[in-house]
Amino acid sequence: MKNKLIDLNNHLFAQLERLSDKDNSGENLQEEIERSKAVGSIARNIIDNARLALDAQKALGDSVRTLPAMIGIEDKSNG
């Protein structure tokens, strides 16, 4: 899997930095605010999806050590 939740975290912080840019004003700032709303909405969907995958895995009794790939944490104890 190419993207992990850490990548989402990095994108969210990058978006926060763009919003915090003092040189960003007027129409540019408004565009950035709209972009942030879209990014936030997609981020919530990704997080909800990851939460659902983890909850389903827990419900099936799978070990917490074998997290869904989208979480981005690999079990390195197996080799």
ZILIN-V80240 format. One record per helix or strand. SS is the DSSP state (@ for helix, = for strand). FROM is the first residue (numbers start at 0). TO is the last residue. If there is no record, write none. Layout:
ss=SS from=FROM to=TO
ss=SS from=FROM to=TO
//
This chain:
ss=@ from=4 to=19
ss=@ from=25 to=58
ss=@ from=68 to=70
ss=@ from=75 to=77
//
